[in-house]
């Protein structure tokens, strides 16, 4: 019995050591995030900025962007983050290199639309691509009516909603275009109230949020708009507390929306904001541990993750990944 008791104690201590190792980042298991501050996770295999991210199940796919080379090269690279194992894997690259694209997940697949064809930020594309994770394969779908980059996109009930962004001929855009995945058809929706680029988009509670952003000569905005697909109508929401562009967003439980990152003349933006649709108000969450712009974001339950992005405005790059658990309602 004494031997059995000793063995049990050793096993319990060993299990505790595994948990502590995972929580401190010394093991390969999933890390525990905190509600009072952002937690560093395993860095990405790539240092990038102006990326897009989308989650399918336990995996987050981070696509495209700029990497730090002599020509500030645009890449087609795709890296997959395992939320359970805190581990990265390189996946098949996109058919084309894109910076400032938008990504969304629907039906277990990843969709990437728009972005600038490298090098630089001059040629916005209308292209829409679909990635099948099980086959590790990309396919080209019907192009959107409007070329755009630095825009917002989200998926709701089998449709992709694409809004804002910019292109060389039109500048900042107000337009909304909707792709029916089953019918493979694009339609035009009503315009947003405010034309902007470098905004964030997210689906929450069956609605599409278009958040903050900027426009040439006007600087960053605090504008928040929400589109209701059933009513085919935009609604202006209370302004955000912090003007920001070059940002990311994700949804957590209760239809709440988290907005993070961005850049301004003073540098990158640390403040993180939460919109509660029931209270119809914004509040602040803990600041990013590493302020960045051009980053990607994803969520699972009440956990928000921030991927890559530039630590300083302009062509700066990082492999930083951080997580925050948002307090449940």
C-alpha positions as CSV (number, residue, x, y, z in Angstrom):
1,X,0.0,0.0,0.0
2,X,2.9,2.3,0.9
3,X,4.4,1.7,-2.5
4,X,1.1,2.3,-4.2
5,X,0.7,5.6,-2.3
6,X,4.2,6.8,-3.2
7,X,3.5,5.9,-6.8
8,X,0.2,7.8,-6.7
9,X,1.9,10.9,-5.2
10,X,4.7,10.8,-7.9
11,X,2.1,10.5,-10.6
12,X,0.2,13.4,-9.2
13,X,3.3,15.6,-9.0
14,X,4.3,14.6,-12.5
15,X,0.8,15.6,-13.8
16,X,1.1,18.9,-12.0
17,X,4.5,19.5,-13.5
18,X,3.1,18.9,-17.0
19,X,0.3,21.4,-16.3
20,X,2.8,24.0,-15.0
21,X,5.1,23.4,-18.0
22,X,2.3,24.0,-20.4
23,X,1.1,27.1,-18.5
24,X,4.6,28.6,-18.4
25,X,5.4,27.9,-22.1
26,X,8.0,25.3,-21.4
27,X,6.1,22.4,-22.9
28,X,4.4,21.7,-26.2
29,X,0.8,21.8,-24.8
30,X,-1.7,24.6,-25.1
31,X,-1.0,27.6,-22.9
32,X,-3.4,29.1,-20.4
33,X,-4.2,32.7,-21.2
34,X,-5.1,35.2,-18.5
35,X,-7.9,37.8,-18.2
36,X,-5.7,40.5,-16.6
37,X,-3.0,40.6,-19.3
38,X,-2.0,39.2,-22.6
39,X,0.1,36.0,-22.6
40,X,2.9,35.2,-25.1
41,X,2.4,32.0,-27.1
42,X,4.8,30.2,-29.4
43,X,6.1,32.6,-32.1
44,X,5.1,32.2,-35.7
45,X,7.6,30.6,-38.1
46,X,7.4,33.8,-40.1
47,X,8.0,37.5,-39.3
48,X,5.2,39.3,-41.3
49,X,2.9,42.3,-41.3
50,X,-0.3,43.1,-43.3
51,X,-1.6,39.5,-42.9
52,X,-5.0,38.0,-42.6
53,X,-6.2,35.2,-40.3
54,X,-9.1,32.8,-40.0
55,X,-10.0,29.9,-37.7
56,X,-11.3,26.4,-38.7
57,X,-11.8,24.2,-35.7
58,X,-8.7,24.1,-33.6
59,X,-6.5,25.7,-36.2
60,X,-5.9,29.3,-37.2
61,X,-4.5,30.0,-40.7
62,X,-2.4,33.1,-41.1
63,X,-2.0,34.1,-44.8
64,X,0.0,36.4,-47.0
65,X,1.5,39.7,-45.9
66,X,5.0,41.3,-46.2
67,X,8.2,39.7,-45.0
68,X,11.4,41.6,-44.3
69,X,13.6,41.2,-47.4
70,X,15.5,43.8,-49.3
71,X,12.4,44.6,-51.4
72,X,9.9,44.2,-48.6
73,X,8.5,41.2,-50.5
74,X,4.9,40.2,-50.6
75,X,4.4,36.5,-49.9
76,X,1.9,33.7,-50.6
77,X,2.9,31.9,-47.4
78,X,0.4,30.1,-45.1
79,X,1.2,29.1,-41.5
80,X,-1.2,27.1,-39.4
81,X,-1.4,27.5,-35.6
82,X,-2.7,24.6,-33.5
83,X,-4.7,26.1,-30.6
84,X,-4.6,22.9,-28.6
85,X,-0.9,22.1,-29.0
86,X,0.6,25.7,-29.2
87,X,2.4,24.6,-32.4
88,X,2.9,25.9,-35.9
89,X,3.1,24.2,-39.3
90,X,3.7,25.6,-42.7
91,X,1.0,24.8,-45.2
92,X,0.6,25.0,-49.0
93,X,1.1,28.6,-50.1
94,X,-1.7,30.6,-51.8
95,X,-1.6,30.6,-55.6
96,X,-0.5,34.3,-55.6
97,X,1.4,36.5,-53.2
98,X,-0.9,39.0,-51.4
99,X,-0.5,41.7,-48.8
100,X,-3.4,43.4,-47.1
101,X,-5.9,40.5,-48.0
102,X,-9.0,39.6,-46.0
103,X,-9.7,36.0,-44.8
104,X,-12.8,34.3,-43.3
105,X,-13.8,30.7,-42.6
106,X,-17.1,29.1,-43.6
107,X,-18.2,25.4,-43.7
108,X,-14.8,24.3,-42.6
109,X,-13.0,26.1,-45.5
110,X,-10.9,29.2,-45.6
111,X,-11.7,32.0,-48.0
112,X,-9.2,34.8,-49.0
113,X,-10.3,37.8,-51.0
114,X,-8.6,40.8,-52.4
115,X,-5.3,42.3,-51.3
116,X,-2.5,43.9,-53.1
117,X,-0.4,41.9,-55.5
118,X,3.3,42.4,-54.6
119,X,5.7,44.1,-54.6
120,X,4.4,47.1,-52.7
121,X,0.8,48.3,-52.4
122,X,-0.3,49.3,-55.8
123,X,-2.3,46.6,-57.6
124,X,-5.4,45.6,-55.7
125,X,-7.1,42.4,-56.9
126,X,-10.7,41.2,-57.3
127,X,-9.6,37.5,-56.8
128,X,-11.3,35.1,-54.4
129,X,-9.5,31.9,-53.3
130,X,-10.7,28.9,-51.3
131,X,-8.5,26.7,-49.2
132,X,-9.5,23.1,-48.3
133,X,-7.6,22.2,-45.0
134,X,-8.2,18.5,-45.4
135,X,-6.7,18.4,-48.9
136,X,-4.2,21.2,-48.3
137,X,-5.3,22.6,-51.6
138,X,-6.2,26.1,-53.0
139,X,-8.8,26.8,-55.7
140,X,-9.8,30.0,-57.5
141,X,-13.4,31.1,-57.3
142,X,-15.4,33.8,-59.2
143,X,-13.8,37.2,-58.7
144,X,-15.5,40.0,-56.9
145,X,-16.9,43.0,-58.9
146,X,-14.5,45.4,-57.2
147,X,-10.8,45.2,-56.6
148,X,-9.9,46.1,-53.0
149,X,-7.3,45.7,-50.3
150,X,-7.0,46.6,-46.7
151,X,-10.7,45.8,-46.4
152,X,-13.1,43.9,-44.1
153,X,-14.6,40.4,-44.7
154,X,-16.7,38.0,-42.6
155,X,-18.9,34.9,-43.2
156,X,-22.5,34.6,-42.1
157,X,-24.9,31.8,-43.1
158,X,-23.1,30.7,-46.2
159,X,-22.3,34.2,-47.5
160,X,-19.1,36.3,-47.5
161,X,-19.6,40.0,-46.7
162,X,-16.8,42.2,-48.1
163,X,-16.8,46.0,-47.3
164,X,-14.5,49.0,-47.5
165,X,-10.8,48.9,-48.4
166,X,-9.2,50.8,-51.2
167,X,-7.9,50.6,-54.8
168,X,-5.8,52.9,-57.0
169,X,-8.7,54.2,-59.0
170,X,-11.4,54.8,-56.3
171,X,-9.4,55.4,-53.2
172,X,-11.2,54.5,-50.0
173,X,-14.4,52.5,-50.6
174,X,-17.9,52.5,-49.0
175,X,-19.2,49.6,-51.0
176,X,-20.5,46.2,-49.7
177,X,-20.4,43.1,-51.9
178,X,-21.8,39.7,-51.0
179,X,-20.7,36.3,-52.2
180,X,-23.2,33.4,-52.0
181,X,-21.0,30.4,-51.5
182,X,-23.5,27.8,-52.7
183,X,-24.6,29.7,-55.8
184,X,-21.1,31.1,-56.5
185,X,-22.6,34.5,-57.2
186,X,-21.7,38.0,-56.2
187,X,-24.3,40.7,-55.5
188,X,-24.1,44.4,-54.4
189,X,-25.3,45.4,-51.0
190,X,-26.0,48.9,-49.6
191,X,-23.0,51.1,-49.0
192,X,-21.5,51.9,-45.6
193,X,-21.9,55.4,-44.3
194,X,-18.2,56.1,-44.2
195,X,-15.6,55.2,-46.8
196,X,-12.5,53.7,-45.2
197,X,-9.6,51.3,-45.6
198,X,-7.4,49.5,-43.1
199,X,-10.5,48.7,-41.1
200,X,-11.5,45.4,-39.4
201,X,-14.4,43.1,-40.1
202,X,-16.0,40.4,-38.0
203,X,-19.3,38.5,-37.8
204,X,-21.0,38.4,-34.4
205,X,-24.6,37.6,-33.5
206,X,-25.5,37.1,-37.2
207,X,-24.4,40.6,-38.1
208,X,-21.3,42.0,-39.9
209,X,-19.3,44.7,-38.1
210,X,-17.1,47.1,-40.0
211,X,-14.8,48.8,-37.5
212,X,-12.6,51.9,-37.5
213,X,-10.0,52.3,-40.3
214,X,-8.7,55.3,-42.1
215,X,-8.8,57.3,-45.3
216,X,-6.2,59.3,-47.1
217,X,-6.0,62.9,-45.7
218,X,-8.5,62.1,-42.9
219,X,-6.4,60.0,-40.6
220,X,-7.8,57.2,-38.3
221,X,-11.5,56.9,-37.5
222,X,-13.5,55.8,-34.5
223,X,-16.4,54.8,-36.7
224,X,-18.2,51.6,-36.1
225,X,-21.0,50.3,-38.4
226,X,-23.0,47.1,-38.3
227,X,-24.8,45.4,-41.2
228,X,-27.9,43.3,-40.6
229,X,-28.3,40.8,-43.5
230,X,-32.0,40.2,-42.8
231,X,-32.9,43.9,-43.0
232,X,-30.2,44.7,-45.6
233,X,-29.4,47.8,-43.6
234,X,-26.3,49.4,-42.0
235,X,-26.6,50.8,-38.5
236,X,-24.2,53.3,-37.1
237,X,-23.0,52.2,-33.6
238,X,-21.4,54.3,-30.8
239,X,-18.0,55.5,-31.8
240,X,-15.0,53.6,-30.5
241,X,-12.8,55.2,-27.8
242,X,-9.6,55.1,-29.8
243,X,-9.2,56.1,-33.4
244,X,-7.2,53.4,-35.2
245,X,-6.3,51.9,-38.6
246,X,-4.4,48.8,-39.6
247,X,-6.3,46.7,-37.1
248,X,-7.8,43.3,-36.4
249,X,-11.0,42.1,-34.7
250,X,-12.5,38.9,-33.3
251,X,-15.8,37.9,-31.7
252,X,-16.2,36.3,-28.3
253,X,-19.2,34.9,-26.4
254,X,-22.4,36.9,-26.1
255,X,-21.9,38.4,-29.6
256,X,-19.2,40.7,-28.2
257,X,-16.5,42.1,-30.4
258,X,-12.9,42.7,-29.6
259,X,-10.8,45.3,-31.6
260,X,-7.0,45.4,-31.3
261,X,-3.9,46.9,-32.7
262,X,-3.3,49.7,-35.2
263,X,-0.9,52.5,-35.9
264,X,-0.9,56.3,-35.6
265,X,1.7,59.0,-35.8
266,X,2.8,58.3,-32.2
267,X,3.5,54.6,-33.0
268,X,1.6,51.4,-32.8
269,X,-1.5,51.2,-30.6
270,X,-1.7,49.1,-27.4
271,X,-5.3,49.8,-26.4
272,X,-7.8,47.0,-26.9
273,X,-11.5,47.6,-27.0
274,X,-14.6,45.5,-26.4
275,X,-18.1,46.2,-27.8
276,X,-21.0,44.7,-25.9
277,X,-24.1,44.7,-28.1
278,X,-26.5,44.3,-25.2
279,X,-25.2,47.4,-23.5
280,X,-24.5,49.2,-26.8
281,X,-21.2,50.5,-25.5
282,X,-17.4,50.2,-25.8
283,X,-15.0,49.4,-22.9
284,X,-11.3,48.8,-22.6
285,X,-9.6,45.5,-22.1
286,X,-5.9,45.0,-21.0
287,X,-3.5,46.6,-23.5
288,X,-1.6,44.4,-25.9
289,X,1.7,43.1,-24.5
290,X,3.3,43.9,-27.9
291,X,1.5,46.7,-29.8
292,X,1.3,46.0,-33.5
293,X,-0.4,47.0,-36.7
294,X,-1.1,44.9,-39.8
295,X,-1.8,41.9,-37.5
296,X,-4.3,39.0,-37.7
297,X,-6.8,38.0,-35.0
298,X,-8.9,35.0,-34.2
299,X,-10.9,33.7,-31.3
300,X,-12.2,30.5,-29.7
301,X,-14.8,30.9,-27.0
302,X,-13.7,33.8,-24.8
303,X,-10.0,33.6,-25.9
304,X,-8.7,36.2,-28.4
305,X,-5.4,35.7,-30.2
306,X,-3.2,38.3,-32.0
307,X,-0.9,37.1,-34.7
308,X,2.2,38.7,-36.2
309,X,2.1,42.3,-37.4
310,X,4.6,45.2,-37.2
311,X,5.8,46.5,-33.9
312,X,6.3,50.0,-35.4
313,X,4.4,51.8,-38.1
314,X,5.3,51.1,-41.8
315,X,7.4,48.2,-43.0
316,X,8.2,46.5,-39.7
317,X,7.6,42.8,-39.0
318,X,7.2,40.4,-36.1
319,X,6.5,36.7,-35.3
320,X,4.7,37.6,-32.1
321,X,1.6,35.6,-31.0
322,X,-0.3,36.6,-27.9
323,X,-3.6,35.6,-26.2
324,X,-6.1,37.1,-23.8
325,X,-9.1,35.5,-22.1
326,X,-12.0,37.9,-22.1
327,X,-14.1,37.7,-18.9
328,X,-17.4,35.9,-19.7
329,X,-20.6,37.9,-19.2
